[in-house]
Amino acid sequence: MTLNCTPCSRLDESNCEANCPSYFFNGPVAPNTTIDYCISCASRYDAACTDCSKTECLSCGPGKTVTDNKLGCRDESCTITNCIRCAGNASCSICDTGFRYNQLNRTCDPMSCTIVGCAICSNASCVSCLQGYTFSNGSCNPVCDRYCDTCSSPMNCGLCKVNYIFDDTIKACKLDCSLGFGGNCAECSSLLFCSKCKEGYLPIFFGAVCSLNTVCNDTNCQDCTGNISTCLICKTGFRLSNSTCIRDICNIANC
């Protein structure tokens, strides 16, 4: 008797299998349990599908080959793209999921899909979602930006998280830099550091403040807010001396 094995449904409910055979895959967890069940590839994809994963059919039985979208099997002799079963060499009797036969062109054309976020439709149901959407209960739900609370599509956030605003240029939520720095910051990596101040302002105190870009009398002064003759912060390589900037010369030997 195998211990701690995985029960298999649709295979042999009276026996316990430690691993699903190659033509079965571990299906969804059973309700109110932590157990995975073995589900037939034939019931999941196509009667001719002999090996599969949770997302696609991997191989088919004799005379069959995997369809282009990996969701079933088609006649090996059928060369019409996206056709599962040919009617002779020039026409298709059954098109693959998400395709409709075009009698005029004798091709299997993609079905128009009106489900938002859906890439492939089959009648009124969605089979596969577009990138940026997740499949749930027959519909496609948008994956919102990490700083977005509510979105109608991956590129359109209706409500950003607290302290964030939607930037239509990059189609994402970004930090609202106007909340700090006196409202004079254009770009910031946090509400404590401004990397780029608005035009007419300069970052001082290591980006903690955006100061009015005043032309100081002392050309070596970085900030003279309030009085153009009195320097508050000198440029690199200079130090304050009686409100003016002098070159910071080190008299220590070999320094």
C-alpha positions in Angstrom: 0.0 0.0 0.0 1.3 3.4 -1.0 1.4 6.0 1.8 0.7 9.7 1.4 -0.2 9.2 -2.2 -2.4 11.4 -4.4 -6.0 10.0 -5.0 -6.9 10.0 -8.7 -10.5 10.6 -9.9 -11.6 9.6 -13.5 -8.8 7.1 -13.4 -9.7 4.5 -10.8 -11.5 5.9 -7.8 -11.0 2.6 -6.0 -7.2 2.7 -6.2 -4.7 5.2 -4.9 -2.0 6.4 -7.2 1.2 8.2 -6.0 1.6 10.0 -9.3 -0.6 10.5 -12.2 0.2 8.4 -15.4 1.7 10.4 -18.3 -1.7 10.8 -19.9 -3.1 12.5 -16.9 -2.2 15.7 -15.1 -2.8 17.0 -11.6 -6.0 18.9 -11.8 -7.5 21.6 -9.6 -7.5 21.1 -5.8 -10.7 19.4 -4.6 -13.1 21.5 -2.7 -12.2 21.9 1.0 -9.1 19.8 0.6 -5.4 20.2 -0.2 -5.4 17.3 -2.6 -4.8 17.4 -6.4 -6.6 15.0 -8.6 -5.7 13.3 -11.8 -7.8 14.4 -14.7 -7.9 12.8 -18.1 -6.2 14.7 -21.0 -9.1 13.4 -23.2 -11.7 15.1 -21.0 -9.6 18.3 -20.6 -8.6 18.8 -24.3 -9.5 16.3 -26.9 -10.4 12.6 -27.1 -7.2 11.9 -29.0 -4.9 13.8 -26.6 -2.6 11.2 -24.9 -0.3 13.5 -22.9 -0.8 16.9 -21.5 0.0 19.5 -18.9 -2.3 21.9 -17.1 -2.1 24.4 -19.9 -1.8 22.4 -23.2 -2.0 19.1 -25.0 1.5 17.7 -25.6 0.9 14.7 -27.9 -1.9 12.9 -29.7 -2.8 9.4 -30.8 -2.0 7.7 -34.1 -2.9 9.7 -37.2 -3.3 12.9 -35.1 -1.1 15.8 -34.2 -1.4 18.7 -31.7 -3.3 21.7 -33.0 -1.5 25.1 -33.5 -3.0 26.5 -30.3 -2.0 23.4 -28.3 -5.6 23.0 -27.1 -6.5 19.8 -29.0 -5.6 17.4 -31.8 -6.1 17.5 -35.6 -5.8 15.1 -38.5 -2.1 14.6 -39.3 -2.9 14.6 -43.0 -4.8 18.0 -42.8 -2.5 20.8 -43.9 -5.0 23.7 -43.6 -3.8 26.0 -40.8 -6.0 25.8 -37.6 -8.1 23.0 -39.1 -8.8 20.0 -36.9 -10.5 17.8 -39.6 -10.2 18.2 -43.3 -12.8 17.3 -45.9 -10.5 16.2 -48.7 -7.4 18.2 -49.4 -8.9 21.6 -50.2 -11.5 22.2 -47.4 -12.0 22.0 -43.7 -15.0 20.3 -41.9 -14.0 21.3 -38.4 -11.9 24.4 -37.4 -9.9 24.6 -34.2 -11.2 26.3 -31.1 -11.5 30.1 -31.7 -11.7 29.8 -35.5 -14.5 29.7 -38.1 -14.4 28.2 -41.5 -14.4 30.7 -44.4 -15.9 28.9 -47.4 -14.9 31.5 -49.9 -11.2 31.4 -49.0 -11.3 27.8 -47.7 -9.5 28.9 -44.6 -10.0 28.8 -40.8 -10.2 32.5 -39.7 -10.1 33.8 -36.1 -13.5 34.4 -34.6 -14.2 38.0 -33.6 -14.0 38.1 -29.9 -16.1 40.7 -28.0 -15.1 39.6 -24.5 -12.8 42.2 -23.0 -9.3 41.0 -22.5 -9.9 37.7 -24.4 -7.5 36.5 -27.1 -9.4 33.4 -28.3 -13.1 32.9 -28.1 -15.2 29.8 -28.6 -18.8 30.7 -29.3 -19.7 32.9 -26.2 -16.9 31.7 -24.0 -13.3 32.8 -23.7 -10.6 30.2 -24.1 -7.4 32.2 -23.7 -6.8 35.8 -22.3 -4.6 38.5 -23.7 -1.3 39.3 -22.0 -2.0 41.4 -18.9 -5.2 39.6 -18.1 -6.0 36.5 -15.9 -8.6 33.9 -16.7 -11.3 33.5 -14.1 -14.8 31.9 -14.4 -15.0 32.3 -18.1 -13.9 36.0 -18.1 -10.6 37.9 -18.3 -9.7 40.2 -15.4 -7.0 42.9 -15.9 -3.8 42.6 -13.9 -3.5 46.1 -12.4 -0.3 48.0 -12.0 1.4 47.3 -8.6 0.5 50.8 -7.4 -3.0 50.6 -8.7 -6.1 49.6 -6.7 -8.7 49.5 -9.5 -8.2 49.3 -13.2 -10.3 48.8 -16.3 -7.3 47.5 -18.3 -3.6 46.8 -17.5 -2.8 50.3 -19.0 -5.6 52.3 -17.5 -5.8 52.7 -13.8 -9.0 54.2 -12.4 -7.8 54.5 -8.8 -4.1 54.6 -7.7 -2.9 53.7 -4.3 -2.5 56.4 -1.6 0.3 58.9 -2.4 0.3 57.8 -6.1 -1.2 59.4 -9.2 -1.8 58.0 -12.8 0.8 59.2 -15.4 -0.9 59.0 -18.8 2.5 59.2 -20.5 3.8 55.9 -19.0 0.3 54.5 -18.5 1.1 53.6 -14.8 0.8 54.9 -11.3 3.7 56.9 -10.0 4.6 58.5 -6.7 2.9 61.9 -6.3 6.0 64.1 -5.8 3.8 67.2 -5.3 2.9 66.0 -1.8 6.4 67.0 -0.5 9.2 69.4 -1.3 6.9 72.4 -1.2 5.2 71.1 -4.3 8.3 72.0 -6.4 9.5 68.4 -7.2 9.1 67.0 -10.7 10.6 63.5 -10.1 11.2 61.6 -6.8 12.1 58.1 -5.8 10.4 58.6 -2.4 8.7 61.4 -0.5 12.0 62.1 1.2 14.3 62.4 -1.9 13.6 64.5 -4.9 15.8 63.5 -7.9 14.6 66.4 -10.2 13.1 69.7 -9.1 10.7 71.7 -11.2 12.1 74.4 -13.5 13.5 77.3 -11.5 14.3 75.1 -8.5 17.3 73.2 -7.3 17.6 70.2 -5.0 19.5 70.9 -1.8 20.1 69.1 1.4 20.7 65.9 -0.6 17.4 66.2 -2.4 15.3 66.8 0.7 14.3 70.3 -0.4 13.7 72.0 -3.7 15.0 75.5 -3.4 14.3 78.5 -5.6 17.1 78.7 -8.1 18.4 82.2 -7.2 21.6 83.6 -8.9 23.9 84.2 -6.0 26.6 86.9 -5.9 29.1 84.3 -4.9 29.6 82.1 -7.9 30.8 79.3 -5.6 27.6 79.3 -3.7 24.9 76.6 -4.3 22.2 78.1 -2.1 21.6 81.7 -1.1 17.8 81.6 -0.5 16.6 84.8 1.1 19.7 86.9 0.4 21.8 86.7 -2.7 24.7 88.1 -0.8 24.6 85.6 2.0 25.5 82.0 1.1 23.9 79.1 3.0 25.4 76.1 1.2 28.6 76.1 -0.9 29.4 74.0 -4.0 31.5 70.9 -3.7 35.2 71.8 -3.0 34.3 75.0 -1.1 33.3 75.8 2.5 31.5 78.6 4.2 33.5 81.4 5.9 31.6 84.5 7.1 28.7 83.7 4.7 31.0 83.4 1.7 32.5 80.4 0.0 36.3 79.8 0.0 38.2 76.9 -1.5 38.4 74.0 0.9 42.2 73.5 0.9 43.6 70.7 3.1 46.9 71.6 4.7 47.6 68.1 5.9 50.6 66.5 4.2 49.7 63.9 1.5 46.0 64.7 2.0 
